[in-house]
Amino acid sequence: MNNSLLEINHLSYSENGNTIVNDFAWKLDEPLFVTFLMPYKSNNTFEKVLCGIVKQNSGDIIVDNVDIKMMNYKTKSIYMIFKGGALFETMSVFDNVAYGLSLLDLKTDSIKKKVNRILNRLGISNLIDKMPSQLLDDEIIKVALARVLVLKPKVIVFDDVLSKVDAHTKNEMQLFLKGLQRELAIPFIYITHNKDDAFIISDKIVVFYQGKMIQEGTPIELYYNPVSTGVALLMGSANVFRGKVGKIDKTGIQIKIKNNYLKLKHADLQTGDKITIIIRPENTKFIKETTRDLLKAAIYDYEFNGQFIKTYAFFGETKVESISLSSSKLPVIGEKVFIDFDEESAIILKKKEEK
């Protein structure tokens, strides 16, 4: 017996010839807010497999040392919050929240107390007599949460519930869900294809591609230390340069990129290595003069939004982006520049390291 709150053992599931998850092994020992970041078609199904609504092809899902295959409606401890809430349209908020309790042979007074308690805790007691059609988007999510929380779950899975709310409401709900997870101290598993939501709400993110877990880490770890170009681009804008290591001497390491040369000083590389250099726009600068070997580019556009300036340049046919704080001096279209960056901020991947 282990102490994992959630353990997934070699889970696999395919649907209509599409691999949703393939031999996924993972466990969670702390009550964290975790996002599974996966392609849209996959995240529409995976959460149902995780909660036992759809049966997996193989593998086990264990919640607090109990396999979900051994659970019934009375012993179930992992629940899902559906996109759009999936409330019963012909039932009031009270009856929606009370529904699960009504299946447990509880007395009416006990059900009423439990429902009122959870509605008060979520700050929605004023909605008790309303019908789902009368609720706002954030209220629907909170009622769906109340319907699950009243059953005292040990894990809650979210089906990309923030995808259907407006920007202002989404920001408020992100903060609400983060605060609620910390208060309850139980795992929240959020499944989405939206990187921005994952960054804001997550303690950890698990990245999937073609059914396989590619990388797991905090948002900061994934942003600054991606294992592949694909993960780097998924986590945010990036300037990507592919090249080959040439001469190495005391002056540095020469990198050939599209018949241009760049020199690095600190990198664990050998002559002949094929590499990818990834530089975030906020770590990229366009400068007019240099005494170092830097790549040459030409500015072709910029965006000014008051606080920041995004400047775009072409290195050959490759678009390069730089983000900097605004100043009164704007970029000059067509100006020839060098692409400068802090070497410590660059992500360097050898071809064999790409996953």
Residue pairs with C-beta under 8 A, 6 or more apart in sequence:
1 65
2 27
2 65
3 29
4 27
4 28
4 29
4 62
4 65
5 28
5 29
5 30
5 31
5 63
5 64
5 154
5 155
5 186
5 187
6 27
6 28
6 61
6 62
6 63
6 78
6 155
6 187
6 189
7 26
7 27
7 28
7 60
7 61
7 62
8 24
8 25
8 26
8 27
8 50
8 59
8 60
8 61
8 62
9 25
9 59
9 60
9 61
9 62
10 23
10 24
10 25
10 58
10 59
10 60
11 21
11 23
11 24
11 25
11 49
11 56
11 58
11 59
11 60
11 61
12 21
12 22
12 23
12 24
12 56
12 57
12 58
12 59
12 211
13 20
13 21
13 45
13 46
13 49
13 54
13 56
13 57
14 20
14 57
15 45
18 41
18 42
19 210
19 211
20 42
20 45
20 46
20 49
20 211
21 42
21 46
21 49
21 208
21 211
22 210
22 211
22 212
23 59
23 212
24 59
24 211
24 212
24 213
26 206
26 213
26 216
28 34
28 187
31 181
31 184
31 185
31 186
31 187
32 187
32 188
32 203
32 204
33 177
33 178
33 181
33 187
33 188
33 190
33 201
33 202
33 203
33 204
34 187
34 188
34 189
34 190
34 202
34 203
34 204
34 205
34 206
35 189
35 190
35 191
35 192
35 197
35 198
35 201
35 202
35 204
35 205
35 206
36 43
36 46
36 189
36 190
36 191
36 192
36 206
36 208
37 192
37 193
37 195
37 198
37 205
37 206
37 207
37 208
37 234
38 46
38 191
38 192
38 193
38 207
38 208
38 209
39 193
39 208
39 209
40 193
42 208
42 211
43 159
43 160
43 191
43 192
43 193
44 159
45 54
46 191
47 80
47 157
47 158
47 159
47 189
47 191
48 54
48 80
49 55
49 56
49 61
50 61
50 78
50 80
50 157
50 189
50 191
51 68
51 78
51 79
51 80
51 157
52 61
52 68
52 69
52 71
52 76
52 78
53 80
60 67
60 69
61 67
61 68
61 78
62 68
63 71
63 77
63 78
63 154
63 155
64 77
64 154
66 75
66 77
68 76
68 78
71 77
71 78
73 103
74 103
74 104
76 151
77 152
77 153
77 154
77 155
78 153
78 154
78 155
78 156
78 157
79 148
79 151
79 153
79 155
79 156
79 157
80 148
80 156
80 157
80 158
80 159
81 141
81 144
81 145
81 148
81 156
81 157
81 158
81 159
81 161
82 144
82 159
82 161
83 159
83 160
83 161
83 163
83 164
84 140
84 161
84 164
85 132
85 140
85 141
85 143
85 144
85 161
86 144
87 96
87 132
87 135
87 140
87 143
87 144
87 147
88 95
88 96
88 99
88 132
89 131
89 132
89 133
90 131
91 99
91 131
91 132
92 128
92 129
92 130
92 131
93 119
93 124
93 127
93 128
93 129
93 130
93 131
93 132
93 135
93 143
93 146
94 115
94 119
94 128
94 129
96 132
96 143
96 147
97 115
97 118
97 119
97 143
97 146
97 147
97 150
98 111
98 112
98 115
98 150
99 147
100 147
100 148
100 150
100 151
101 110
101 111
101 114
101 115
101 150
101 151
102 111
106 114
114 150
115 128
115 146
115 150
116 125
116 128
118 146
118 149
118 150
119 125
119 127
119 128
119 146
121 149
122 142
122 145
122 146
122 149
122 180
123 142
124 139
124 142
124 143
124 146
127 135
127 139
127 143
132 140
132 143
135 143
136 169
137 164
137 165
137 166
137 169
138 165
138 169
138 172
138 173
138 176
141 161
141 165
141 173
142 176
144 161
145 156
145 180
148 156
149 156
149 184
153 186
154 186
154 187
155 186
155 187
155 189
156 186
156 187
156 188
156 189
157 189
157 190
157 191
158 177
158 188
158 189
158 190
158 191
159 191
160 190
160 191
160 192
160 193
160 194
160 197
162 170
162 173
162 174
162 192
162 194
162 197
163 192
163 194
163 197
165 173
170 197
174 197
174 200
174 201
177 188
177 201
178 201
181 188
190 197
190 198
190 201
190 202
192 198
195 234
195 235
195 236
198 205
198 219
199 205
199 219
199 223
199 235
202 218
202 219
203 218
204 216
204 217
204 218
205 216
205 217
205 218
205 219
205 222
206 213
206 215
206 216
207 213
207 214
207 215
207 216
207 222
207 231
207 234
208 214
209 230
214 227
214 228
214 230
214 231
214 355
215 222
215 226
215 227
215 228
215 231
215 355
217 225
219 235
222 231
222 235
223 235
223 236
223 280
224 347
225 347
226 232
226 234
226 235
226 278
226 347
227 349
227 353
227 354
227 355
228 349
228 354
228 355
229 238
229 240
229 276
229 278
229 349
229 354
231 355
232 238
232 240
232 278
232 347
233 240
236 280
237 280
237 281
237 321
238 278
238 279
238 280
238 281
239 278
239 279
239 280
239 281
239 284
239 320
239 321
239 339
240 276
240 277
240 278
240 318
241 257
241 262
241 276
241 277
241 278
241 279
241 295
241 315
241 318
242 257
242 274
242 275
242 276
242 277
243 255
243 256
243 257
243 258
243 262
243 274
243 275
243 277
244 255
244 256
244 272
244 273
244 274
244 275
245 253
245 254
245 255
245 269
245 270
245 271
245 272
245 273
245 274
245 275
246 254
246 255
246 256
246 261
246 271
247 254
247 271
248 254
248 269
248 270
248 271
251 263
252 263
252 264
252 265
252 293
253 263
253 264
253 265
253 267
253 269
254 261
254 262
254 263
254 293
255 261
255 262
255 263
255 264
255 275
255 277
257 277
257 295
258 315
258 316
258 318
260 295
260 296
260 315
260 316
261 293
262 277
262 293
262 294
262 295
263 292
263 293
264 343
264 346
264 348
265 343
266 343
266 344
267 343
267 348
269 275
269 348
269 350
273 350
273 351
274 350
274 351
275 348
275 349
275 350
275 351
276 348
276 349
276 351
276 354
277 346
277 347
277 348
278 346
278 347
278 348
278 349
279 341
279 345
279 346
279 347
280 345
281 310
281 321
281 322
281 323
282 323
282 324
283 341
283 342
283 345
283 346
284 320
284 321
284 322
284 323
284 339
284 340
284 341
285 322
285 324
285 339
285 340
285 341
286 297
286 299
286 311
286 313
286 322
286 331
286 337
286 338
286 339
286 340
287 294
287 337
287 338
287 340
288 335
288 336
288 337
288 338
289 338
290 338
290 340
294 338
294 339
294 340
295 315
295 338
295 339
296 315
296 336
296 337
296 338
296 339
297 313
297 314
297 315
297 320
297 336
297 337
297 338
297 339
298 313
298 314
298 334
298 335
298 336
298 337
299 311
299 312
299 313
299 331
299 332
299 333
299 334
299 335
299 337
300 312
300 313
300 314
300 333
300 334
301 311
301 312
301 333
302 309
302 310
302 311
302 312
302 330
302 331
302 333
303 309
303 310
304 326
304 330
305 326
306 326
307 325
307 326
308 323
308 324
308 325
308 326
309 323
309 324
309 325
309 326
309 327
309 330
309 331
310 321
310 322
310 323
311 321
311 322
311 323
311 324
311 331
312 319
312 320
312 321
312 322
313 319
313 320
313 322
313 337
313 339
314 320
315 339
320 339
